[in-house]
């Protein structure tokens, strides 16, 4: 499980069940297991604390802005 944090202010945003060792480019909504903080503004998911734009929201996923977040935790082996 990964914990996704805002790169600017380090606020915890959500927990994500990442399968496979690849980069975190997209986060499928169905694999977000816990939402800590964050807001929807237009088509973007933004940090609830500093309004940093974390991702663009699509129907079934978040397309992540790679410079806007950091993560910790472990990816799940396929
Ligand atoms: Zn932030």
PDB file of the backbone (N, CA, C, O) and the ligand in Angstrom, with CONECT records:
HET     ZN  A 101       1
ATOM      1  N   UNK A   1       0.846  -1.199   0.000  1.00  0.00           N
ATOM      2  CA  UNK A   1       0.000   0.000   0.000  1.00  0.00           C
ATOM      3  C   UNK A   1       0.881   1.248   0.000  1.00  0.00           C
ATOM      4  O   UNK A   1       1.883   1.313   0.712  1.00  0.00           O
ATOM      5  N   UNK A   2       0.499   2.223  -0.797  1.00  0.00           N
ATOM      6  CA  UNK A   2       1.250   3.480  -0.830  1.00  0.00           C
ATOM      7  C   UNK A   2       0.441   4.576  -0.141  1.00  0.00           C
ATOM      8  O   UNK A   2      -0.787   4.600  -0.212  1.00  0.00           O
ATOM      9  N   UNK A   3       1.149   5.472   0.519  1.00  0.00           N
ATOM     10  CA  UNK A   3       0.537   6.694   1.019  1.00  0.00           C
ATOM     11  C   UNK A   3       1.015   7.832   0.122  1.00  0.00           C
ATOM     12  O   UNK A   3       2.214   8.091   0.020  1.00  0.00           O
ATOM     13  N   UNK A   4       0.077   8.500  -0.520  1.00  0.00           N
ATOM     14  CA  UNK A   4       0.394   9.588  -1.442  1.00  0.00           C
ATOM     15  C   UNK A   4       0.322  10.902  -0.672  1.00  0.00           C
ATOM     16  O   UNK A   4      -0.659  11.186   0.015  1.00  0.00           O
ATOM     17  N   UNK A   5       1.389  11.703  -0.805  1.00  0.00           N
ATOM     18  CA  UNK A   5       1.445  12.983  -0.084  1.00  0.00           C
ATOM     19  C   UNK A   5       1.695  14.124  -1.059  1.00  0.00           C
ATOM     20  O   UNK A   5       2.271  13.936  -2.131  1.00  0.00           O
ATOM     21  N   UNK A   6       1.254  15.302  -0.667  1.00  0.00           N
ATOM     22  CA  UNK A   6       1.524  16.514  -1.453  1.00  0.00           C
ATOM     23  C   UNK A   6       3.020  16.821  -1.396  1.00  0.00           C
ATOM     24  O   UNK A   6       3.612  16.808  -0.316  1.00  0.00           O
ATOM     25  N   UNK A   7       3.637  17.098  -2.550  1.00  0.00           N
ATOM     26  CA  UNK A   7       5.072  17.393  -2.587  1.00  0.00           C
ATOM     27  C   UNK A   7       5.382  18.763  -1.980  1.00  0.00           C
ATOM     28  O   UNK A   7       6.496  18.997  -1.510  1.00  0.00           O
ATOM     29  N   UNK A   8       4.417  19.649  -1.989  1.00  0.00           N
ATOM     30  CA  UNK A   8       4.677  21.002  -1.481  1.00  0.00           C
ATOM     31  C   UNK A   8       4.577  21.078   0.031  1.00  0.00           C
ATOM     32  O   UNK A   8       5.466  21.615   0.693  1.00  0.00           O
ATOM     33  N   UNK A   9       3.495  20.543   0.576  1.00  0.00           N
ATOM     34  CA  UNK A   9       3.246  20.758   2.011  1.00  0.00           C
ATOM     35  C   UNK A   9       3.232  19.460   2.819  1.00  0.00           C
ATOM     36  O   UNK A   9       3.040  19.487   4.034  1.00  0.00           O
ATOM     37  N   UNK A  10       3.434  18.328   2.147  1.00  0.00           N
ATOM     38  CA  UNK A  10       3.528  17.017   2.805  1.00  0.00           C
ATOM     39  C   UNK A  10       2.226  16.522   3.426  1.00  0.00           C
ATOM     40  O   UNK A  10       2.237  15.539   4.167  1.00  0.00           O
ATOM     41  N   UNK A  11       1.134  17.165   3.145  1.00  0.00           N
ATOM     42  CA  UNK A  11      -0.160  16.670   3.633  1.00  0.00           C
ATOM     43  C   UNK A  11      -0.442  15.292   3.029  1.00  0.00           C
ATOM     44  O   UNK A  11      -0.220  15.070   1.839  1.00  0.00           O
ATOM     45  N   UNK A  12      -0.934  14.367   3.865  1.00  0.00           N
ATOM     46  CA  UNK A  12      -1.338  13.052   3.374  1.00  0.00           C
ATOM     47  C   UNK A  12      -2.607  13.210   2.556  1.00  0.00           C
ATOM     48  O   UNK A  12      -3.558  13.859   2.992  1.00  0.00           O
ATOM     49  N   UNK A  13      -2.621  12.616   1.374  1.00  0.00           N
ATOM     50  CA  UNK A  13      -3.790  12.769   0.503  1.00  0.00           C
ATOM     51  C   UNK A  13      -4.666  11.520   0.461  1.00  0.00           C
ATOM     52  O   UNK A  13      -5.862  11.576   0.745  1.00  0.00           O
ATOM     53  N   UNK A  14      -4.053  10.395   0.103  1.00  0.00           N
ATOM     54  CA  UNK A  14      -4.835   9.154   0.098  1.00  0.00           C
ATOM     55  C   UNK A  14      -3.917   7.942   0.138  1.00  0.00           C
ATOM     56  O   UNK A  14      -2.708   8.032  -0.073  1.00  0.00           O
ATOM     57  N   UNK A  15      -4.542   6.812   0.418  1.00  0.00           N
ATOM     58  CA  UNK A  15      -3.862   5.524   0.382  1.00  0.00           C
ATOM     59  C   UNK A  15      -4.224   4.841  -0.922  1.00  0.00           C
ATOM     60  O   UNK A  15      -5.374   4.882  -1.359  1.00  0.00           O
ATOM     61  N   UNK A  16      -3.228   4.209  -1.543  1.00  0.00           N
ATOM     62  CA  UNK A  16      -3.445   3.610  -2.862  1.00  0.00           C
ATOM     63  C   UNK A  16      -2.852   2.216  -2.925  1.00  0.00           C
ATOM     64  O   UNK A  16      -1.718   1.975  -2.512  1.00  0.00           O
ATOM     65  N   UNK A  17      -3.658   1.306  -3.455  1.00  0.00           N
ATOM     66  CA  UNK A  17      -3.214  -0.084  -3.596  1.00  0.00           C
ATOM     67  C   UNK A  17      -2.530  -0.218  -4.959  1.00  0.00           C
ATOM     68  O   UNK A  17      -3.182  -0.481  -5.970  1.00  0.00           O
ATOM     69  N   UNK A  18      -1.212  -0.035  -4.967  1.00  0.00           N
ATOM     70  CA  UNK A  18      -0.441  -0.057  -6.212  1.00  0.00           C
ATOM     71  C   UNK A  18       0.038  -1.468  -6.490  1.00  0.00           C
ATOM     72  O   UNK A  18       0.773  -2.052  -5.694  1.00  0.00           O
ATOM     73  N   UNK A  19      -0.376  -2.010  -7.613  1.00  0.00           N
ATOM     74  CA  UNK A  19       0.042  -3.360  -7.994  1.00  0.00           C
ATOM     75  C   UNK A  19       1.077  -3.252  -9.106  1.00  0.00           C
ATOM     76  O   UNK A  19       0.862  -2.579 -10.114  1.00  0.00           O
ATOM     77  N   UNK A  20       2.207  -3.931  -8.903  1.00  0.00           N
ATOM     78  CA  UNK A  20       3.294  -3.865  -9.879  1.00  0.00           C
ATOM     79  C   UNK A  20       4.293  -2.798  -9.485  1.00  0.00           C
ATOM     80  O   UNK A  20       3.995  -1.900  -8.698  1.00  0.00           O
ATOM     81  N   UNK A  21       5.502  -2.916 -10.059  1.00  0.00           N
ATOM     82  CA  UNK A  21       6.617  -2.059  -9.639  1.00  0.00           C
ATOM     83  C   UNK A  21       6.765  -0.794 -10.482  1.00  0.00           C
ATOM     84  O   UNK A  21       7.689  -0.008 -10.269  1.00  0.00           O
ATOM     85  N   UNK A  22       5.884  -0.601 -11.409  1.00  0.00           N
ATOM     86  CA  UNK A  22       5.992   0.559 -12.313  1.00  0.00           C
ATOM     87  C   UNK A  22       5.795   1.888 -11.603  1.00  0.00           C
ATOM     88  O   UNK A  22       5.478   1.938 -10.415  1.00  0.00           O
ATOM     89  N   UNK A  23       5.992   2.977 -12.369  1.00  0.00           N
ATOM     90  CA  UNK A  23       5.807   4.322 -11.824  1.00  0.00           C
ATOM     91  C   UNK A  23       4.338   4.581 -11.499  1.00  0.00           C
ATOM     92  O   UNK A  23       3.436   3.949 -12.048  1.00  0.00           O
ATOM     93  N   UNK A  24       4.136   5.503 -10.615  1.00  0.00           N
ATOM     94  CA  UNK A  24       2.770   5.892 -10.267  1.00  0.00           C
ATOM     95  C   UNK A  24       2.349   7.016 -11.217  1.00  0.00           C
ATOM     96  O   UNK A  24       2.581   8.194 -10.943  1.00  0.00           O
ATOM     97  N   UNK A  25       1.737   6.640 -12.320  1.00  0.00           N
ATOM     98  CA  UNK A  25       1.311   7.611 -13.320  1.00  0.00           C
ATOM     99  C   UNK A  25      -0.191   7.830 -13.266  1.00  0.00           C
ATOM    100  O   UNK A  25      -0.687   8.934 -13.496  1.00  0.00           O
ATOM    101  N   UNK A  26      -0.889   6.774 -12.963  1.00  0.00           N
ATOM    102  CA  UNK A  26      -2.345   6.803 -12.880  1.00  0.00           C
ATOM    103  C   UNK A  26      -2.759   6.104 -11.609  1.00  0.00           C
ATOM    104  O   UNK A  26      -2.179   5.091 -11.219  1.00  0.00           O
ATOM    105  N   UNK A  27      -3.760   6.652 -10.973  1.00  0.00           N
ATOM    106  CA  UNK A  27      -4.310   5.980  -9.805  1.00  0.00           C
ATOM    107  C   UNK A  27      -5.763   5.650 -10.089  1.00  0.00           C
ATOM    108  O   UNK A  27      -6.587   6.548 -10.262  1.00  0.00           O
ATOM    109  N   UNK A  28      -6.076   4.375 -10.136  1.00  0.00           N
ATOM    110  CA  UNK A  28      -7.448   3.939 -10.399  1.00  0.00           C
ATOM    111  C   UNK A  28      -8.295   4.209  -9.173  1.00  0.00           C
ATOM    112  O   UNK A  28      -7.906   3.879  -8.053  1.00  0.00           O
ATOM    113  N   UNK A  29      -9.445   4.807  -9.385  1.00  0.00           N
ATOM    114  CA  UNK A  29     -10.306   5.176  -8.253  1.00  0.00           C
ATOM    115  C   UNK A  29     -10.664   3.963  -7.410  1.00  0.00           C
ATOM    116  O   UNK A  29     -10.782   4.052  -6.188  1.00  0.00           O
ATOM    117  N   UNK A  30     -10.835   2.818  -8.085  1.00  0.00           N
ATOM    118  CA  UNK A  30     -11.248   1.606  -7.363  1.00  0.00           C
ATOM    119  C   UNK A  30     -10.172   1.086  -6.418  1.00  0.00           C
ATOM    120  O   UNK A  30     -10.456   0.260  -5.551  1.00  0.00           O
ATOM    121  N   UNK A  31      -8.927   1.567  -6.581  1.00  0.00           N
ATOM    122  CA  UNK A  31      -7.843   1.093  -5.726  1.00  0.00           C
ATOM    123  C   UNK A  31      -7.414   2.126  -4.685  1.00  0.00           C
ATOM    124  O   UNK A  31      -6.445   1.918  -3.954  1.00  0.00           O
ATOM    125  N   UNK A  32      -8.138   3.230  -4.626  1.00  0.00           N
ATOM    126  CA  UNK A  32      -7.907   4.196  -3.543  1.00  0.00           C
ATOM    127  C   UNK A  32      -8.686   3.688  -2.338  1.00  0.00           C
ATOM    128  O   UNK A  32      -9.916   3.650  -2.342  1.00  0.00           O
ATOM    129  N   UNK A  33      -7.941   3.299  -1.308  1.00  0.00           N
ATOM    130  CA  UNK A  33      -8.608   2.620  -0.197  1.00  0.00           C
ATOM    131  C   UNK A  33      -8.979   3.577   0.929  1.00  0.00           C
ATOM    132  O   UNK A  33      -9.840   3.266   1.752  1.00  0.00           O
ATOM    133  N   UNK A  34      -8.340   4.723   0.967  1.00  0.00           N
ATOM    134  CA  UNK A  34      -8.681   5.675   2.014  1.00  0.00           C
ATOM    135  C   UNK A  34      -8.335   7.084   1.544  1.00  0.00           C
ATOM    136  O   UNK A  34      -7.243   7.325   1.028  1.00  0.00           O
ATOM    137  N   UNK A  35      -9.269   8.009   1.723  1.00  0.00           N
ATOM    138  CA  UNK A  35      -9.024   9.400   1.359  1.00  0.00           C
ATOM    139  C   UNK A  35      -8.803  10.205   2.628  1.00  0.00           C
ATOM    140  O   UNK A  35      -9.664  10.238   3.507  1.00  0.00           O
ATOM    141  N   UNK A  36      -7.640  10.859   2.724  1.00  0.00           N
ATOM    142  CA  UNK A  36      -7.351  11.677   3.904  1.00  0.00           C
ATOM    143  C   UNK A  36      -7.729  13.123   3.673  1.00  0.00           C
ATOM    144  O   UNK A  36      -8.476  13.720   4.448  1.00  0.00           O
ATOM    145  N   UNK A  37      -7.207  13.671   2.606  1.00  0.00           N
ATOM    146  CA  UNK A  37      -7.419  15.095   2.363  1.00  0.00           C
ATOM    147  C   UNK A  37      -7.350  15.321   0.864  1.00  0.00           C
ATOM    148  O   UNK A  37      -6.745  14.523   0.148  1.00  0.00           O
ATOM    149  N   UNK A  38      -7.943  16.365   0.389  1.00  0.00           N
ATOM    150  CA  UNK A  38      -7.951  16.624  -1.040  1.00  0.00           C
ATOM    151  C   UNK A  38      -9.324  17.101  -1.446  1.00  0.00           C
ATOM    152  O   UNK A  38     -10.331  16.754  -0.829  1.00  0.00           O
ATOM    153  N   UNK A  39      -9.348  17.914  -2.507  1.00  0.00           N
ATOM    154  CA  UNK A  39     -10.599  18.483  -2.983  1.00  0.00           C
ATOM    155  C   UNK A  39     -10.672  18.359  -4.480  1.00  0.00           C
ATOM    156  O   UNK A  39      -9.659  18.267  -5.174  1.00  0.00           O
ATOM    157  N   UNK A  40     -11.896  18.359  -4.960  1.00  0.00           N
ATOM    158  CA  UNK A  40     -12.112  18.360  -6.406  1.00  0.00           C
ATOM    159  C   UNK A  40     -12.387  19.798  -6.827  1.00  0.00           C
ATOM    160  O   UNK A  40     -13.327  20.434  -6.350  1.00  0.00           O
ATOM    161  N   UNK A  41     -11.548  20.295  -7.732  1.00  0.00           N
ATOM    162  CA  UNK A  41     -11.757  21.641  -8.285  1.00  0.00           C
ATOM    163  C   UNK A  41     -11.769  21.500  -9.795  1.00  0.00           C
ATOM    164  O   UNK A  41     -10.758  21.165 -10.414  1.00  0.00           O
ATOM    165  N   UNK A  42     -12.941  21.765 -10.382  1.00  0.00           N
ATOM    166  CA  UNK A  42     -13.143  21.546 -11.821  1.00  0.00           C
ATOM    167  C   UNK A  42     -12.776  20.105 -12.137  1.00  0.00           C
ATOM    168  O   UNK A  42     -13.384  19.189 -11.584  1.00  0.00           O
ATOM    169  N   UNK A  43     -11.802  19.877 -13.007  1.00  0.00           N
ATOM    170  CA  UNK A  43     -11.427  18.499 -13.347  1.00  0.00           C
ATOM    171  C   UNK A  43     -10.149  18.067 -12.654  1.00  0.00           C
ATOM    172  O   UNK A  43      -9.514  17.091 -13.052  1.00  0.00           O
ATOM    173  N   UNK A  44      -9.780  18.791 -11.626  1.00  0.00           N
ATOM    174  CA  UNK A  44      -8.533  18.464 -10.938  1.00  0.00           C
ATOM    175  C   UNK A  44      -8.772  18.005  -9.513  1.00  0.00           C
ATOM    176  O   UNK A  44      -9.725  18.417  -8.853  1.00  0.00           O
ATOM    177  N   UNK A  45      -7.873  17.135  -9.059  1.00  0.00           N
ATOM    178  CA  UNK A  45      -7.816  16.766  -7.653  1.00  0.00           C
ATOM    179  C   UNK A  45      -6.691  17.601  -7.051  1.00  0.00           C
ATOM    180  O   UNK A  45      -5.547  17.523  -7.499  1.00  0.00           O
ATOM    181  N   UNK A  46      -7.012  18.389  -6.047  1.00  0.00           N
ATOM    182  CA  UNK A  46      -6.010  19.293  -5.466  1.00  0.00           C
ATOM    183  C   UNK A  46      -5.804  18.995  -3.987  1.00  0.00           C
ATOM    184  O   UNK A  46      -6.684  18.449  -3.322  1.00  0.00           O
ATOM    185  N   UNK A  47      -4.639  19.359  -3.488  1.00  0.00           N
ATOM    186  CA  UNK A  47      -4.327  19.216  -2.070  1.00  0.00           C
ATOM    187  C   UNK A  47      -5.310  20.050  -1.245  1.00  0.00           C
ATOM    188  O   UNK A  47      -5.544  21.219  -1.551  1.00  0.00           O
ATOM    189  N   UNK A  48      -5.881  19.452  -0.205  1.00  0.00           N
ATOM    190  CA  UNK A  48      -6.849  20.158   0.623  1.00  0.00           C
ATOM    191  C   UNK A  48      -6.219  21.253   1.472  1.00  0.00           C
ATOM    192  O   UNK A  48      -6.920  22.124   1.986  1.00  0.00           O
ATOM    193  N   UNK A  49      -4.903  21.211   1.620  1.00  0.00           N
ATOM    194  CA  UNK A  49      -4.215  22.191   2.455  1.00  0.00           C
ATOM    195  C   UNK A  49      -3.673  23.369   1.640  1.00  0.00           C
ATOM    196  O   UNK A  49      -3.869  24.522   2.024  1.00  0.00           O
ATOM    197  N   UNK A  50      -2.988  23.093   0.514  1.00  0.00           N
ATOM    198  CA  UNK A  50      -2.298  24.170  -0.213  1.00  0.00           C
ATOM    199  C   UNK A  50      -2.782  24.345  -1.650  1.00  0.00           C
ATOM    200  O   UNK A  50      -2.251  25.180  -2.381  1.00  0.00           O
ATOM    201  N   UNK A  51      -3.781  23.571  -2.062  1.00  0.00           N
ATOM    202  CA  UNK A  51      -4.361  23.703  -3.416  1.00  0.00           C
ATOM    203  C   UNK A  51      -3.408  23.315  -4.546  1.00  0.00           C
ATOM    204  O   UNK A  51      -3.684  23.605  -5.710  1.00  0.00           O
ATOM    205  N   UNK A  52      -2.305  22.671  -4.222  1.00  0.00           N
ATOM    206  CA  UNK A  52      -1.410  22.134  -5.243  1.00  0.00           C
ATOM    207  C   UNK A  52      -2.201  21.142  -6.114  1.00  0.00           C
ATOM    208  O   UNK A  52      -2.900  20.279  -5.582  1.00  0.00           O
ATOM    209  N   UNK A  53      -2.096  21.261  -7.439  1.00  0.00           N
ATOM    210  CA  UNK A  53      -2.834  20.358  -8.323  1.00  0.00           C
ATOM    211  C   UNK A  53      -2.102  19.021  -8.405  1.00  0.00           C
ATOM    212  O   UNK A  53      -0.995  18.935  -8.938  1.00  0.00           O
ATOM    213  N   UNK A  54      -2.735  17.987  -7.870  1.00  0.00           N
ATOM    214  CA  UNK A  54      -2.112  16.665  -7.762  1.00  0.00           C
ATOM    215  C   UNK A  54      -2.379  15.825  -9.005  1.00  0.00           C
ATOM    216  O   UNK A  54      -1.498  15.096  -9.460  1.00  0.00           O
ATOM    217  N   UNK A  55      -3.569  15.920  -9.549  1.00  0.00           N
ATOM    218  CA  UNK A  55      -3.950  15.023 -10.642  1.00  0.00           C
ATOM    219  C   UNK A  55      -5.115  15.604 -11.427  1.00  0.00           C
ATOM    220  O   UNK A  55      -5.847  16.474 -10.957  1.00  0.00           O
ATOM    221  N   UNK A  56      -5.257  15.088 -12.640  1.00  0.00           N
ATOM    222  CA  UNK A  56      -6.437  15.388 -13.441  1.00  0.00           C
ATOM    223  C   UNK A  56      -7.411  14.228 -13.269  1.00  0.00           C
ATOM    224  O   UNK A  56      -7.024  13.063 -13.359  1.00  0.00           O
ATOM    225  N   UNK A  57      -8.659  14.549 -13.026  1.00  0.00           N
ATOM    226  CA  UNK A  57      -9.641  13.499 -12.747  1.00  0.00           C
ATOM    227  C   UNK A  57     -10.281  13.009 -14.045  1.00  0.00           C
ATOM    228  O   UNK A  57     -10.823  13.797 -14.820  1.00  0.00           O
ATOM    229  N   UNK A  58     -10.211  11.703 -14.267  1.00  0.00           N
ATOM    230  CA  UNK A  58     -10.900  11.059 -15.378  1.00  0.00           C
ATOM    231  C   UNK A  58     -12.046  10.222 -14.820  1.00  0.00           C
ATOM    232  O   UNK A  58     -12.228  10.162 -13.604  1.00  0.00           O
ATOM    233  N   UNK A  59     -12.814   9.580 -15.681  1.00  0.00           N
ATOM    234  CA  UNK A  59     -13.975   8.806 -15.216  1.00  0.00           C
ATOM    235  C   UNK A  59     -13.602   7.797 -14.134  1.00  0.00           C
ATOM    236  O   UNK A  59     -14.244   7.715 -13.086  1.00  0.00           O
ATOM    237  N   UNK A  60     -12.556   7.036 -14.414  1.00  0.00           N
ATOM    238  CA  UNK A  60     -12.255   5.900 -13.542  1.00  0.00           C
ATOM    239  C   UNK A  60     -10.892   6.008 -12.877  1.00  0.00           C
ATOM    240  O   UNK A  60     -10.466   5.078 -12.192  1.00  0.00           O
ATOM    241  N   UNK A  61     -10.202   7.124 -13.067  1.00  0.00           N
ATOM    242  CA  UNK A  61      -8.840   7.213 -12.540  1.00  0.00           C
ATOM    243  C   UNK A  61      -8.408   8.668 -12.347  1.00  0.00           C
ATOM    244  O   UNK A  61      -9.070   9.608 -12.787  1.00  0.00           O
ATOM    245  N   UNK A  62      -7.264   8.808 -11.666  1.00  0.00           N
ATOM    246  CA  UNK A  62      -6.596  10.101 -11.567  1.00  0.00           C
ATOM    247  C   UNK A  62      -5.325  10.021 -12.403  1.00  0.00           C
ATOM    248  O   UNK A  62      -4.509   9.119 -12.210  1.00  0.00           O
ATOM    249  N   UNK A  63      -5.154  10.948 -13.321  1.00  0.00           N
ATOM    250  CA  UNK A  63      -3.890  11.041 -14.058  1.00  0.00           C
ATOM    251  C   UNK A  63      -2.970  11.950 -13.250  1.00  0.00           C
ATOM    252  O   UNK A  63      -3.197  13.155 -13.144  1.00  0.00           O
ATOM    253  N   UNK A  64      -1.934  11.349 -12.686  1.00  0.00           N
ATOM    254  CA  UNK A  64      -1.134  12.029 -11.681  1.00  0.00           C
ATOM    255  C   UNK A  64      -0.131  13.012 -12.297  1.00  0.00           C
ATOM    256  O   UNK A  64       0.463  12.745 -13.341  1.00  0.00           O
ATOM    257  N   UNK A  65       0.037  14.139 -11.631  1.00  0.00           N
ATOM    258  CA  UNK A  65       1.056  15.125 -11.991  1.00  0.00           C
ATOM    259  C   UNK A  65       2.311  14.748 -11.189  1.00  0.00           C
ATOM    260  O   UNK A  65       2.385  14.989  -9.984  1.00  0.00           O
ATOM    261  N   UNK A  66       3.295  14.153 -11.880  1.00  0.00           N
ATOM    262  CA  UNK A  66       4.388  13.483 -11.174  1.00  0.00           C
ATOM    263  C   UNK A  66       5.206  14.416 -10.283  1.00  0.00           C
ATOM    264  O   UNK A  66       5.854  13.951  -9.344  1.00  0.00           O
ATOM    265  N   UNK A  67       5.191  15.702 -10.552  1.00  0.00           N
ATOM    266  CA  UNK A  67       5.974  16.613  -9.723  1.00  0.00           C
ATOM    267  C   UNK A  67       5.215  17.094  -8.489  1.00  0.00           C
ATOM    268  O   UNK A  67       5.786  17.754  -7.620  1.00  0.00           O
ATOM    269  N   UNK A  68       3.946  16.765  -8.416  1.00  0.00           N
ATOM    270  CA  UNK A  68       3.101  17.355  -7.369  1.00  0.00           C
ATOM    271  C   UNK A  68       2.966  16.495  -6.127  1.00  0.00           C
ATOM    272  O   UNK A  68       2.427  16.943  -5.115  1.00  0.00           O
ATOM    273  N   UNK A  69       3.459  15.239  -6.196  1.00  0.00           N
ATOM    274  CA  UNK A  69       3.247  14.365  -5.048  1.00  0.00           C
ATOM    275  C   UNK A  69       4.491  13.518  -4.786  1.00  0.00           C
ATOM    276  O   UNK A  69       5.361  13.365  -5.643  1.00  0.00           O
ATOM    277  N   UNK A  70       4.540  12.984  -3.592  1.00  0.00           N
ATOM    278  CA  UNK A  70       5.537  11.981  -3.240  1.00  0.00           C
ATOM    279  C   UNK A  70       4.764  10.810  -2.643  1.00  0.00           C
ATOM    280  O   UNK A  70       3.575  10.930  -2.348  1.00  0.00           O
ATOM    281  N   UNK A  71       5.443   9.679  -2.469  1.00  0.00           N
ATOM    282  CA  UNK A  71       4.752   8.575  -1.825  1.00  0.00           C
ATOM    283  C   UNK A  71       5.726   7.768  -0.989  1.00  0.00           C
ATOM    284  O   UNK A  71       6.940   7.803  -1.186  1.00  0.00           O
ATOM    285  N   UNK A  72       5.147   7.044  -0.053  1.00  0.00           N
ATOM    286  CA  UNK A  72       5.925   6.111   0.737  1.00  0.00           C
ATOM    287  C   UNK A  72       5.114   4.832   0.840  1.00  0.00           C
ATOM    288  O   UNK A  72       3.920   4.810   0.539  1.00  0.00           O
ATOM    289  N   UNK A  73       5.780   3.764   1.271  1.00  0.00           N
ATOM    290  CA  UNK A  73       5.091   2.497   1.388  1.00  0.00           C
ATOM    291  C   UNK A  73       5.590   1.526   0.336  1.00  0.00           C
ATOM    292  O   UNK A  73       6.599   1.776  -0.324  1.00  0.00           O
ATOM    293  N   UNK A  74       4.886   0.423   0.182  1.00  0.00           N
ATOM    294  CA  UNK A  74       5.351  -0.621  -0.724  1.00  0.00           C
ATOM    295  C   UNK A  74       4.321  -0.915  -1.791  1.00  0.00           C
ATOM    296  O   UNK A  74       3.112  -0.870  -1.567  1.00  0.00           O
ATOM    297  N   UNK A  75       4.862  -1.223  -2.976  1.00  0.00           N
ATOM    298  CA  UNK A  75       4.025  -1.648  -4.092  1.00  0.00           C
ATOM    299  C   UNK A  75       3.808  -3.162  -3.966  1.00  0.00           C
ATOM    300  O   UNK A  75       4.658  -3.886  -3.448  1.00  0.00           O
ATOM    301  N   UNK A  76       2.681  -3.605  -4.440  1.00  0.00           N
ATOM    302  CA  UNK A  76       2.341  -5.025  -4.321  1.00  0.00           C
ATOM    303  C   UNK A  76       2.856  -5.757  -5.551  1.00  0.00           C
ATOM    304  O   UNK A  76       2.629  -5.318  -6.678  1.00  0.00           O
ATOM    305  N   UNK A  77       3.550  -6.870  -5.340  1.00  0.00           N
ATOM    306  CA  UNK A  77       4.042  -7.670  -6.460  1.00  0.00           C
ATOM    307  C   UNK A  77       2.900  -8.229  -7.263  1.00  0.00           C
ATOM    308  O   UNK A  77       1.876  -8.622  -6.705  1.00  0.00           O
ATOM    309  N   UNK A  78       3.064  -8.271  -8.574  1.00  0.00           N
ATOM    310  CA  UNK A  78       2.037  -8.852  -9.445  1.00  0.00           C
ATOM    311  C   UNK A  78       1.973 -10.350  -9.237  1.00  0.00           C
ATOM    312  O   UNK A  78       1.170 -11.028  -9.877  1.00  0.00           O
TER     313      UNK A  78
HETATM  314 ZN    ZN A 101      -0.277  20.590  -0.262  1.00  0.00          ZN
END
